[in-house]
Amino acid sequence: MAGGGFATAPANGVEFEAKITPIVIISCIMAATGGLMFGYDVGVSGGVTSMPDFLKKFFPVVHRRVEAGVDLNSNYCKYDNQGLQLFTSSLYLAGLTATFFASYTTRTLGRRPTMLIAGFFFIIGVVLNTAAHNLAMLIAGRILLGCGVGFANQAVPLFLSEIAPTRIRGGLNILFQLNVTIGILFANLVNYGTAKIEGGWGWRLSLGLAGIPALLLTVGAFFVTETPNSLVERGRLDEGKAVLRRIRGTNNVEPEFADLLEASRLAKEVKHPFRNLLQRRNRPQLVIAVALQIFQQCTGINAIMFYAPVLFSTVGFGNDAALYSAVITGAVNVLSTVVSIYSVDKVGRRVLLLEAGVQMFFSQIVIAIILGIKVKDHSENLSKGIAILVVVMICTYVAAFAWSWGPLGWLIPSETFPLETRSAGQSVTVCVNLLFTFIIAQAFLSMLCHFKFGIFIFFSSWVVIMSVFVMFLLPETKNVPIEEMTERVWKKHWFWARFMEDHNDQVFQSGDVTEKKSNGKSNGFDPSTRL
């Protein structure tokens, strides 16, 4: 039984009938557990790197600096260590590499098998990390986890965008980001509990519990349905139509299926999808996808989420207080992402991004001023009231990110690329995101040591730049079917329309279509104009 229903309305007046069916909701929830695994890996690293037993075993130099103040030049430099940063960042470098292979499997094997591969990588990585006896084994586990991240981040956003009905595509796609935030919160709670375990094995439990989301993703991948887009793309037309009927809850799927067939036909004409990405007509989607990933990392959010306990400890919080504060920010992260799920298909993408820009800029400037006045190189003068204000400002910043740049950085690229370049485009999106995530993760503790409180001014400057970009160059994609993006979004944008001038020449290639073009666009269903 369907949970509700509506019809999507493309520009030419033809309605795509679609109900919100249980199979869509269940498939999206299970697929989005890839975000749960990713989020847990993001959150757990900051917690274990602040645990004395973990530092003593793998990073004794940092342990001596933190516990005894040996060779400590500044409070901001307590955790400045390339090896410690490599423990966190190696995951993202591995994910970057795995993305190229994931693009191939997503296109040739499908979205579902790619999620299954991700699950297996996650499980093996968790086992290695939990049993680690030296730094090499620890890093090897993180690298395998990174491979899982690369495959999951490639397949899951595509899966969610393609299986969801248009009008709730934004909300369902954000399930991935919601699970990322839940994973971070879960990791923070686990770290808070395991830090109190005596005997020096609490960090092993923190790393080992990553097996729970890893198993959820692996088992879930066996039960979700493949997307109609992927089935059509691989020539399984009857199966694709059957799945489309099942997920839409109606037999009237001919218009949408015709759209998929036409998109697939055009996609098969593209022999080199990565080279095709560089063509002029695909430049707007590529530029926006790459820019969003760079900007998402330059908000500084992952620096906060990776190293939240370390950051709170640096500015004068005790170990318990630092972990507890990280739990608070994790909870705010989850709740704010729920706000995004509710509002993204109502108020739109641009409104959320622009409002968040103002909120993030204000909170980062306030944090910089407080730390600049109260936290010196060799003194920590945070009163209880000031410490609470720091936490509140960080929560304000995290909330703004969680209902804007966090989910929309993934949603917008996944819904703007046409089918012929979608897999390659998603691969580039994930690759750029992981590259800049790696750079920030590897550099943040060193930047904190050298920039001190100025690190927040650095990130706030980027917030200004990205807000200007959104204001002038990011079009609204709310309630626009994926196959209609070119006609309804890019060709009508004040700047990007100039890149669409050669689009019709490349789309209208067959004789009968050329005839349609010369006679004018018909008022009926005309899928050939949709890409």
VEXVO-559922 format. One record per residue (C-alpha): residue number from 1; y, x, z. Coordinates in Angstrom, 2 decimals. Each point is the difference from the previous one (the first is absolute). Example, Ala and Ser with C-alpha at 12.3 -4.5 7.8 and 13.67 -1.06 7.14 Angstrom:
REM residues 2
pos | Y | X | Z
1 | -4.50 | 12.30 | 7.80 .
2 | 3.44 | 1.37 | -0.66 .
***
This chain:
REM residues 531
pos | Y | X | Z
1 | 0.00 | 0.00 | 0.00 .
2 | 3.41 | 1.34 | -0.90 .
3 | 2.47 | 0.63 | 2.69 .
4 | 2.92 | -1.12 | -2.10 .
5 | 1.19 | 0.03 | -3.57 .
6 | 2.85 | 0.54 | -2.40 .
7 | 0.62 | 0.88 | -3.63 .
8 | 1.78 | 3.10 | -1.19 .
9 | 2.58 | -0.44 | -2.69 .
10 | 0.51 | 2.69 | -2.63 .
11 | 3.20 | 0.20 | -1.97 .
12 | -1.33 | -1.90 | -2.99 .
13 | -0.75 | -3.11 | 2.06 .
14 | -3.81 | 0.30 | 0.14 .
15 | -1.29 | -0.43 | 3.54 .
16 | -2.72 | 2.19 | 1.44 .
17 | -1.84 | -2.31 | 2.34 .
18 | -1.23 | 1.72 | 3.15 .
19 | -1.14 | -1.04 | 3.46 .
20 | -0.08 | 2.19 | 3.07 .
21 | -3.77 | 0.18 | 0.25 .
22 | -2.02 | 1.34 | 2.92 .
23 | -1.63 | 2.62 | -2.22 .
24 | 3.41 | 1.47 | -0.81 .
25 | 1.06 | 0.12 | 3.64 .
26 | -3.31 | 1.50 | 1.16 .
27 | -0.12 | 2.56 | -2.82 .
28 | 3.58 | 1.10 | 0.66 .
29 | -0.58 | 0.33 | 3.75 .
30 | -3.14 | 2.08 | -0.51 .
31 | 1.57 | 2.20 | -2.68 .
32 | 3.09 | 0.58 | 2.10 .
33 | -2.13 | 1.70 | 2.68 .
34 | 0.60 | 3.11 | -2.11 .
35 | 3.47 | -0.14 | 1.50 .
36 | -1.53 | -0.21 | 3.49 .
37 | -1.80 | 3.29 | -0.57 .
38 | 3.11 | 1.64 | -1.45 .
39 | 2.13 | -1.20 | 2.91 .
40 | -2.47 | 1.24 | 2.59 .
41 | 0.02 | 3.46 | -1.59 .
42 | 3.81 | 0.01 | 0.03 .
43 | 0.22 | -1.05 | 3.66 .
44 | -2.85 | 2.00 | 1.49 .
45 | 1.23 | 3.44 | -1.10 .
46 | 3.24 | -0.18 | 1.98 .
47 | -1.84 | -1.09 | 3.15 .
48 | -2.72 | 2.65 | 0.01 .
49 | 2.47 | 2.78 | -0.84 .
50 | 1.84 | -0.81 | 3.24 .
51 | -3.21 | 0.16 | 2.10 .
52 | -0.28 | 3.27 | 2.00 .
53 | -3.80 | 0.25 | -0.42 .
54 | 0.24 | -0.33 | -3.79 .
55 | 2.81 | 2.56 | -0.20 .
56 | -1.85 | 2.41 | 2.30 .
57 | -3.14 | -0.07 | -2.18 .
58 | 1.54 | 0.16 | -3.48 .
59 | 3.63 | 1.15 | 0.47 .
60 | 0.17 | 2.23 | 3.10 .
61 | 3.39 | 1.46 | -0.98 .
62 | 1.58 | -3.46 | -0.02 .
63 | -1.81 | -0.87 | 3.24 .
64 | 1.50 | 3.02 | 1.80 .
65 | 3.44 | -0.84 | -1.37 .
66 | -0.17 | -3.64 | 1.11 .
67 | -1.64 | 0.49 | 3.40 .
68 | 1.55 | 3.26 | 1.17 .
69 | 3.09 | 0.39 | -2.16 .
70 | -1.29 | 3.34 | -1.39 .
71 | 2.07 | 1.21 | -3.00 .
72 | 2.00 | -3.25 | 0.04 .
73 | 3.40 | 0.46 | -1.64 .
74 | 0.98 | -3.66 | 0.02 .
75 | -1.30 | -3.33 | 1.25 .
76 | 0.07 | -1.12 | -3.62 .
77 | -2.47 | 2.78 | -0.93 .
78 | -2.85 | -0.80 | 2.41 .
79 | -2.37 | -1.13 | -2.74 .
80 | 1.27 | 2.10 | -2.92 .
81 | -3.27 | 1.37 | -1.40 .
82 | -1.18 | 0.04 | -3.61 .
83 | -3.66 | -0.39 | 0.98 .
84 | 0.76 | -3.07 | 2.10 .
85 | 1.98 | -1.50 | -2.86 .
86 | -2.84 | 0.82 | -2.39 .
87 | -2.39 | -2.06 | 2.14 .
88 | 2.19 | -3.03 | -0.72 .
89 | 1.10 | 0.77 | -3.54 .
90 | -3.34 | 1.18 | -1.48 .
91 | -1.10 | -3.64 | -0.18 .
92 | 2.84 | -0.85 | -2.39 .
93 | -0.46 | 3.07 | -2.19 .
94 | -3.67 | -0.96 | -0.44 .
95 | 1.02 | -3.59 | -0.69 .
96 | 2.37 | 1.21 | -2.71 .
97 | -2.83 | 1.83 | -1.77 .
98 | -2.46 | -2.88 | 0.40 .
99 | 2.49 | -2.40 | -1.60 .
100 | -0.64 | 1.46 | -3.47 .
101 | -3.74 | -0.68 | 0.30 .
102 | 0.70 | -3.42 | 1.52 .
103 | 2.03 | -0.99 | -3.04 .
104 | -3.06 | 0.60 | -2.19 .
105 | -2.40 | -1.92 | 2.25 .
106 | 2.45 | -2.89 | 0.41 .
107 | 0.25 | -0.37 | -3.77 .
108 | -3.65 | 0.61 | -0.99 .
109 | -2.01 | -1.19 | 3.02 .
110 | 2.40 | -2.58 | 1.41 .
111 | 2.13 | -0.58 | 3.08 .
112 | -2.93 | -0.98 | 2.24 .
113 | -2.20 | 3.13 | -0.55 .
114 | 3.07 | 2.20 | 0.54 .
115 | 0.55 | -1.61 | 3.42 .
116 | -3.68 | 0.63 | 0.78 .
117 | 0.37 | 3.70 | -0.87 .
118 | 3.03 | 0.15 | 2.30 .
119 | -2.06 | -1.45 | 2.84 .
120 | -2.70 | 2.65 | -0.35 .
121 | 2.57 | 2.81 | 0.03 .
122 | 1.55 | -1.47 | 3.15 .
123 | -3.34 | -0.17 | 1.82 .
124 | -0.97 | 3.62 | -0.79 .
125 | 3.47 | 1.23 | 0.98 .
126 | -0.16 | -1.84 | 3.34 .
127 | -3.36 | 1.61 | 0.82 .
128 | 1.31 | 3.50 | -0.71 .
129 | 3.18 | -0.51 | 2.02 .
130 | -1.82 | -1.44 | 3.00 .
131 | -2.51 | 2.86 | 0.10 .
132 | 2.53 | 2.77 | -0.77 .
133 | -0.52 | 3.28 | 1.85 .
134 | 2.55 | 2.10 | -1.85 .
135 | 3.17 | -0.42 | -2.02 .
136 | -1.80 | 0.34 | -3.36 .
137 | -2.33 | -2.92 | 0.81 .
138 | 2.97 | -2.04 | 1.21 .
139 | 1.97 | 0.61 | -3.21 .
140 | -3.10 | -0.71 | -2.15 .
141 | -0.31 | -3.41 | 1.65 .
142 | 3.67 | -0.73 | -0.62 .
143 | -0.40 | 0.98 | -3.66 .
144 | -2.88 | -2.47 | -0.46 .
145 | 2.08 | -2.67 | 1.72 .
146 | 2.74 | 0.85 | -2.47 .
147 | -2.38 | -0.58 | -2.90 .
148 | -0.67 | -3.44 | 1.45 .
149 | 3.74 | -0.65 | 0.23 .
150 | 0.46 | 0.98 | -3.66 .
151 | -2.70 | -2.40 | -1.21 .
152 | 1.02 | -2.86 | 2.32 .
153 | 3.72 | 0.25 | -0.75 .
154 | -0.77 | -0.04 | -3.71 .
155 | -2.32 | -3.02 | 0.01 .
156 | 1.17 | -2.31 | 2.78 .
157 | 3.60 | -0.74 | -1.12 .
158 | -1.27 | -0.65 | -3.55 .
159 | -2.76 | -2.25 | 1.32 .
160 | 2.41 | -2.02 | 2.13 .
161 | 2.59 | -0.41 | -2.77 .
162 | -2.57 | -1.11 | -2.56 .
163 | -2.02 | -2.44 | 2.09 .
164 | 2.94 | -1.77 | 1.67 .
165 | 1.79 | -3.03 | -1.52 .
166 | 3.51 | 0.90 | -1.09 .
167 | 2.00 | -1.82 | 2.68 .
168 | -1.84 | 1.59 | 2.90 .
169 | -0.65 | 3.33 | -1.72 .
170 | 2.64 | 1.71 | 2.10 .
171 | -1.33 | -1.34 | 3.29 .
172 | -3.64 | 0.80 | -0.76 .
173 | 0.85 | 3.45 | -1.32 .
174 | 1.82 | 0.75 | 3.24 .
175 | -3.30 | -0.57 | 1.82 .
176 | -0.70 | 3.61 | -0.94 .
177 | 3.15 | 1.21 | 1.74 .
178 | -0.61 | -2.36 | 2.93 .
179 | -3.40 | 1.58 | 0.52 .
180 | 1.62 | 3.44 | -0.20 .
181 | 2.26 | -0.98 | 2.89 .
182 | -2.89 | -1.56 | 1.96 .
183 | -1.94 | 3.22 | -0.52 .
184 | 2.92 | 2.03 | 1.36 .
185 | 0.29 | -2.28 | 3.05 .
186 | -3.76 | 0.14 | 0.58 .
187 | 0.15 | 3.82 | -0.15 .
188 | 2.92 | 0.11 | 2.44 .
189 | -1.85 | -2.23 | 2.47 .
190 | -3.15 | 2.10 | -0.31 .
191 | 1.98 | 3.22 | 0.51 .
192 | 1.69 | -1.44 | 3.08 .
193 | -3.40 | -0.79 | 1.49 .
194 | -1.91 | 3.13 | -1.03 .
195 | 2.78 | 2.31 | 1.24 .
196 | -0.97 | -1.03 | 3.53 .
197 | -3.68 | 0.97 | -0.43 .
198 | -0.94 | 3.04 | 2.02 .
199 | -2.39 | 2.60 | -1.33 .
200 | 1.85 | 0.95 | -3.19 .
201 | -1.75 | -2.35 | -2.45 .
202 | 2.54 | -2.82 | -0.25 .
203 | 1.28 | 1.29 | -3.34 .
204 | -3.54 | -0.25 | -1.45 .
205 | -0.10 | -3.68 | 0.88 .
206 | 3.41 | -0.52 | -1.63 .
207 | -1.18 | 1.61 | -3.23 .
208 | -3.43 | -1.67 | 0.15 .
209 | 1.29 | -3.55 | 0.34 .
210 | 1.36 | 0.36 | -3.52 .
211 | -3.57 | -0.92 | -0.92 .
212 | 0.73 | -3.65 | 0.78 .
213 | 2.52 | -0.61 | -2.82 .
214 | -2.06 | 2.32 | -2.25 .
215 | -3.04 | -2.24 | 0.43 .
216 | 2.10 | -3.16 | -0.48 .
217 | 1.27 | 1.28 | -3.34 .
218 | -3.44 | 1.14 | -1.17 .
219 | -1.76 | -3.22 | 0.96 .
220 | 2.89 | -2.11 | -1.30 .
221 | -0.18 | 1.69 | -3.41 .
222 | -3.54 | -1.32 | -0.42 .
223 | 1.15 | -3.62 | 0.42 .
224 | 3.34 | -0.27 | -1.81 .
225 | 0.10 | -1.27 | -3.57 .
226 | 1.18 | 2.18 | -2.87 .
227 | 3.35 | -1.00 | -1.52 .
228 | 0.09 | -1.93 | -3.31 .
229 | 2.42 | 2.62 | -1.38 .
230 | -2.51 | 2.79 | 0.58 .
231 | -2.93 | -1.98 | -1.44 .
232 | 1.96 | -0.91 | -3.15 .
233 | 1.23 | 3.59 | -0.29 .
234 | -3.65 | 1.16 | -0.06 .
235 | -1.11 | -2.63 | -2.55 .
236 | -1.78 | -2.40 | 2.40 .
237 | 1.89 | -3.04 | -1.26 .
238 | -2.30 | -2.83 | 1.08 .
239 | -0.31 | 1.44 | 3.47 .
240 | 3.75 | 0.51 | 0.14 .
241 | 0.68 | -3.62 | -0.89 .
242 | -2.57 | -1.23 | 2.55 .
243 | 1.60 | 2.10 | 2.74 .
244 | 3.46 | -1.23 | -1.02 .
245 | -1.16 | -3.63 | 0.34 .
246 | -1.53 | 0.79 | 3.39 .
247 | 3.03 | 1.76 | 1.51 .
248 | 2.53 | -2.48 | -1.45 .
249 | -2.03 | -3.05 | 1.13 .
250 | 0.41 | -1.76 | -3.35 .
251 | -1.61 | -0.19 | -3.44 .
252 | 3.40 | 0.02 | -1.68 .
253 | 0.33 | 3.77 | -0.35 .
254 | 0.31 | 0.27 | -3.79 .
255 | 3.72 | 0.94 | -0.09 .
256 | -0.38 | 2.71 | 2.65 .
257 | -3.25 | 1.24 | -1.57 .
258 | 1.70 | 0.21 | -3.40 .
259 | 2.68 | 2.11 | 1.65 .
260 | -2.66 | 2.32 | 1.39 .
261 | -1.75 | 0.29 | -3.38 .
262 | 3.21 | 0.88 | -1.79 .
263 | 0.96 | 2.50 | 2.67 .
264 | -3.48 | 1.53 | -0.21 .
265 | 0.18 | 0.23 | -3.78 .
266 | 3.25 | 1.88 | 0.19 .
267 | -1.34 | 2.19 | 2.78 .
268 | -3.00 | 1.04 | -2.13 .
269 | 2.33 | 1.10 | -2.77 .
270 | 1.38 | 2.57 | 2.43 .
271 | -2.29 | 3.01 | -0.22 .
272 | 2.01 | 2.21 | 2.35 .
273 | 1.41 | -2.12 | 2.86 .
274 | 1.66 | 2.91 | 1.81 .
275 | 1.73 | 1.12 | -3.20 .
276 | 0.94 | -3.62 | -0.67 .
277 | 1.76 | -0.11 | 3.38 .
278 | 2.58 | 2.41 | -1.38 .
279 | 0.93 | -2.23 | -2.92 .
280 | 3.51 | -1.35 | 0.07 .
281 | -1.05 | -3.64 | 0.55 .
282 | -1.99 | 0.97 | 3.10 .
283 | 2.70 | 2.18 | 1.50 .
284 | 1.63 | -2.65 | 2.24 .
285 | -3.27 | -0.77 | 1.82 .
286 | -0.83 | 3.70 | 0.33 .
287 | 3.43 | 1.01 | 1.29 .
288 | 0.08 | -2.82 | 2.54 .
289 | -3.57 | 0.65 | 1.19 .
290 | 0.64 | 3.72 | 0.48 .
291 | 3.41 | -0.56 | 1.61 .
292 | -1.39 | -2.55 | 2.46 .
293 | -2.71 | 2.41 | 1.16 .
294 | 2.45 | 2.87 | 0.49 .
295 | 2.48 | -2.24 | 1.79 .
296 | -2.72 | -1.54 | 2.19 .
297 | -0.85 | 3.43 | 1.39 .
298 | 3.63 | 1.11 | 0.21 .
299 | 0.74 | -2.83 | 2.43 .
300 | -1.79 | 2.29 | 2.47 .
301 | -2.41 | -2.71 | 1.09 .
302 | -3.18 | 2.02 | -0.32 .
303 | 1.56 | 2.82 | 1.98 .
304 | 0.53 | -2.54 | 2.78 .
305 | -3.42 | -1.63 | -0.29 .
306 | -1.94 | 3.28 | -0.38 .
307 | 1.69 | 1.72 | 2.85 .
308 | 1.32 | -2.81 | 2.22 .
309 | -1.62 | 1.30 | 3.23 .
310 | 1.02 | 3.56 | -0.90 .
311 | 3.56 | -1.14 | -0.75 .
312 | 0.33 | -1.94 | 3.25 .
313 | -1.42 | 2.97 | 1.91 .
314 | 2.48 | 2.31 | -1.74 .
315 | 3.03 | -2.03 | 1.14 .
316 | -1.12 | -0.01 | 3.61 .
317 | -2.62 | -2.73 | 0.51 .
318 | -3.08 | 0.83 | 2.07 .
319 | -3.37 | -0.08 | -1.78 .
320 | -0.90 | -3.52 | 1.20 .
321 | 3.48 | -1.30 | -0.74 .
322 | -0.08 | 1.55 | -3.48 .
323 | -3.32 | -1.67 | -0.86 .
324 | 1.14 | -3.30 | 1.53 .
325 | 3.22 | 0.08 | -2.04 .
326 | -2.05 | 0.64 | -3.13 .
327 | -2.02 | -3.14 | 0.79 .
328 | 3.24 | -2.00 | 0.25 .
329 | 1.22 | 1.22 | -3.40 .
330 | -3.43 | -0.73 | -1.47 .
331 | 0.14 | -3.58 | 1.27 .
332 | 3.49 | -0.47 | -1.47 .
333 | -1.35 | 1.37 | -3.28 .
334 | -2.73 | -2.67 | -0.14 .
335 | 2.24 | -2.94 | 0.95 .
336 | 2.68 | 0.99 | -2.49 .
337 | -2.53 | 0.26 | -2.83 .
338 | -0.99 | -3.60 | 0.75 .
339 | 3.66 | -0.91 | -0.55 .
340 | -0.25 | 1.59 | -3.44 .
341 | -3.11 | -2.01 | -0.91 .
342 | 1.88 | -3.21 | 0.83 .
343 | 3.28 | 0.90 | -1.69 .
344 | -0.77 | 2.18 | -3.03 .
345 | -0.79 | -2.92 | -2.34 .
346 | 2.86 | -2.07 | 1.41 .
347 | 3.06 | 2.25 | 0.28 .
348 | -1.22 | 2.58 | -2.51 .
349 | -0.50 | 3.73 | -0.12 .
350 | 3.59 | 1.15 | -0.43 .
351 | 1.40 | -1.88 | 3.00 .
352 | -2.58 | 1.52 | 2.34 .
353 | 0.60 | 3.53 | -1.31 .
354 | 3.79 | -0.20 | 0.22 .
355 | 0.07 | -1.54 | 3.49 .
356 | -2.44 | 2.62 | 1.22 .
357 | 2.20 | 2.77 | -1.39 .
358 | 2.88 | -1.03 | 2.25 .
359 | -2.27 | -0.36 | 3.03 .
360 | -1.78 | 3.34 | -0.48 .
361 | 3.25 | 1.89 | -0.58 .
362 | 1.61 | -1.39 | 3.15 .
363 | -3.00 | 0.71 | 2.24 .
364 | -0.49 | 3.57 | -1.27 .
365 | 3.66 | 0.88 | 0.53 .
366 | -0.13 | -1.35 | 3.57 .
367 | -3.17 | 2.03 | 0.72 .
368 | 1.62 | 3.15 | -1.40 .
369 | 3.08 | -0.46 | 2.18 .
370 | -2.06 | -0.57 | 3.17 .
371 | -2.26 | 3.01 | -0.59 .
372 | 2.96 | 2.17 | -1.00 .
373 | 1.73 | -0.71 | 3.30 .
374 | -2.97 | -0.19 | 2.38 .
375 | -2.77 | 2.31 | -1.29 .
376 | 0.88 | 3.69 | -0.17 .
377 | -2.16 | 3.01 | -0.87 .
378 | -0.94 | 0.68 | 3.60 .
379 | 0.87 | -3.18 | 1.85 .
380 | -1.17 | -3.59 | -0.16 .
381 | 2.54 | -2.36 | 1.52 .
382 | -1.35 | -3.41 | -0.93 .
383 | 0.54 | -2.54 | 2.76 .
384 | -2.28 | -3.03 | 0.11 .
385 | 2.65 | -2.21 | -1.63 .
386 | 0.68 | 2.48 | -2.81 .
387 | -3.75 | 0.47 | -0.58 .
388 | -0.41 | -3.77 | -0.34 .
389 | 2.89 | -0.09 | -2.47 .
390 | -1.70 | 2.69 | -2.12 .
391 | -3.20 | -2.06 | -0.08 .
392 | 1.95 | -3.16 | -0.89 .
393 | 1.79 | 1.76 | -2.86 .
394 | -3.25 | 1.45 | -1.35 .
395 | -1.53 | -3.48 | 0.19 .
396 | 3.02 | -1.42 | -1.85 .
397 | -0.51 | 2.62 | -2.69 .
398 | -3.78 | -0.58 | -0.20 .
399 | 0.51 | -3.78 | -0.21 .
400 | 2.36 | 0.33 | -2.95 .
401 | -2.41 | 2.28 | -1.85 .
402 | -3.00 | -2.22 | 0.75 .
403 | 1.44 | -3.09 | -1.67 .
404 | 1.43 | 1.90 | -2.96 .
405 | -0.79 | 3.49 | -1.26 .
406 | -3.45 | 0.09 | 1.60 .
407 | -1.65 | -2.90 | -1.84 .
408 | 2.37 | -0.24 | -2.97 .
409 | -0.45 | 3.66 | -0.90 .
410 | -3.58 | -0.95 | -0.90 .
411 | 0.53 | -3.59 | -1.15 .
412 | 2.70 | 0.53 | -2.62 .
413 | -1.79 | 2.72 | -2.05 .
414 | -3.29 | -1.93 | 0.11 .
415 | 1.61 | -3.09 | -1.54 .
416 | 2.30 | 1.58 | -2.61 .
417 | -2.31 | 2.16 | -2.17 .
418 | -1.57 | -1.78 | -3.01 .
419 | -3.81 | -0.01 | -0.21 .
420 | -0.20 | 2.80 | -2.57 .
421 | 1.66 | 2.44 | 2.41 .
422 | -0.73 | -1.68 | 3.34 .
423 | -2.83 | 2.25 | 1.12 .
424 | 1.82 | 3.16 | -1.10 .
425 | 3.25 | -1.29 | 1.48 .
426 | -1.64 | -0.75 | 3.33 .
427 | -1.54 | 3.48 | -0.07 .
428 | 3.41 | 1.60 | -0.48 .
429 | 1.42 | -2.23 | 2.74 .
430 | -2.65 | 1.03 | 2.51 .
431 | 0.21 | 3.63 | -1.09 .
432 | 3.77 | 0.23 | 0.51 .
433 | -0.25 | -1.83 | 3.32 .
434 | -2.68 | 2.34 | 1.32 .
435 | 1.82 | 3.09 | -1.32 .
436 | 3.17 | -0.87 | 1.90 .
437 | -2.01 | -1.17 | 3.01 .
438 | -1.64 | 3.45 | 0.02 .
439 | 3.37 | 1.75 | -0.27 .
440 | 1.52 | -2.00 | 2.86 .
441 | -3.10 | 0.36 | 2.19 .
442 | -0.20 | 3.74 | -0.59 .
443 | 3.71 | 0.59 | 0.48 .
444 | 1.12 | -2.47 | 2.68 .
445 | -0.72 | 1.99 | 3.17 .
446 | 1.64 | 3.07 | -1.54 .
447 | 2.95 | -2.12 | -1.14 .
448 | 0.28 | -1.43 | 3.52 .
449 | 0.08 | 3.54 | 1.37 .
450 | 2.79 | 1.12 | -2.36 .
451 | 2.00 | -3.22 | -0.53 .
452 | -0.42 | -1.24 | 3.60 .
453 | 1.76 | -3.38 | 0.34 .
454 | 1.34 | 0.48 | -3.55 .
455 | -3.41 | -1.03 | -1.35 .
456 | 1.03 | -3.63 | 0.48 .
457 | 3.29 | 0.58 | -1.85 .
458 | -2.03 | 1.53 | -2.84 .
459 | -2.21 | -3.08 | -0.31 .
460 | 2.94 | -2.42 | 0.38 .
461 | 1.70 | 1.68 | -2.98 .
462 | -3.04 | -0.82 | -2.10 .
463 | 0.18 | -3.61 | 1.18 .
464 | 3.50 | -0.25 | -1.51 .
465 | -1.20 | 1.44 | -3.33 .
466 | -3.00 | -2.33 | -0.25 .
467 | 2.08 | -3.06 | 0.87 .
468 | 2.39 | 0.79 | -2.86 .
469 | -3.02 | 0.35 | -2.32 .
470 | -1.29 | -3.43 | 1.05 .
471 | 3.43 | -1.58 | -0.39 .
472 | 0.44 | 1.07 | -3.62 .
473 | -3.38 | 0.87 | -1.51 .
474 | -2.74 | -2.06 | 1.66 .
475 | -0.48 | -3.47 | -1.58 .
476 | -1.39 | -2.95 | 1.95 .
477 | -3.68 | -0.74 | -0.71 .
478 | -0.50 | -2.94 | 2.36 .
479 | -2.25 | -2.76 | -1.46 .
480 | -0.27 | 1.71 | -3.40 .
481 | -3.56 | 0.14 | -1.45 .
482 | -1.11 | 3.59 | -0.62 .
483 | -0.50 | -0.62 | -3.75 .
484 | 3.56 | -1.43 | -0.24 .
485 | 1.83 | 3.00 | 1.48 .
486 | 1.23 | 1.40 | -3.31 .
487 | 1.46 | -3.25 | -1.32 .
488 | 1.42 | -1.35 | 3.25 .
489 | 1.02 | 3.14 | 1.84 .
490 | 0.41 | 3.19 | -2.04 .
491 | 1.53 | -1.53 | -3.13 .
492 | 2.60 | -1.81 | 2.11 .
493 | 1.05 | 2.90 | 2.23 .
494 | 3.45 | 1.47 | -0.63 .
495 | -1.29 | 3.58 | -0.16 .
496 | -3.75 | -0.10 | -0.74 .
497 | 0.31 | -2.42 | -2.95 .
498 | 1.00 | 2.87 | -2.28 .
499 | -3.46 | 1.54 | 0.50 .
500 | -1.66 | -3.19 | -1.26 .
501 | 1.58 | 0.11 | -3.47 .
502 | -3.14 | 1.47 | -1.58 .
503 | -2.37 | -2.27 | 1.91 .
504 | -0.40 | -2.76 | -2.57 .
505 | -0.61 | 2.54 | -2.76 .
506 | -2.96 | 1.40 | 1.94 .
507 | -1.39 | -3.35 | 1.15 .
508 | 0.22 | -1.92 | -3.29 .
509 | -2.41 | 2.13 | -2.00 .
510 | -2.42 | -2.41 | -1.67 .
511 | 1.06 | -1.98 | -3.08 .
512 | -0.21 | -3.46 | 1.57 .
513 | 2.05 | 1.09 | 2.97 .
514 | 2.59 | 1.62 | -2.27 .
515 | 0.29 | -3.32 | -1.78 .
516 | 0.63 | -1.74 | 3.31 .
517 | 2.73 | 2.50 | 0.72 .
518 | 1.75 | -0.57 | -3.31 .
519 | -0.19 | -3.77 | 0.38 .
520 | 1.35 | 0.08 | 3.50 .
521 | -1.76 | -0.39 | 3.31 .
522 | -1.91 | -3.26 | 0.26 .
523 | 0.60 | -2.40 | 2.87 .
524 | -3.70 | -0.08 | 0.87 .
525 | -2.30 | 2.42 | 1.71 .
526 | 0.60 | 3.46 | -1.46 .
527 | -1.76 | 2.67 | 2.04 .
528 | 0.77 | 2.74 | -2.49 .
529 | 3.57 | 0.26 | 1.27 .
530 | -0.99 | 0.57 | 3.59 .
531 | -0.42 | 3.73 | 0.25 .
***
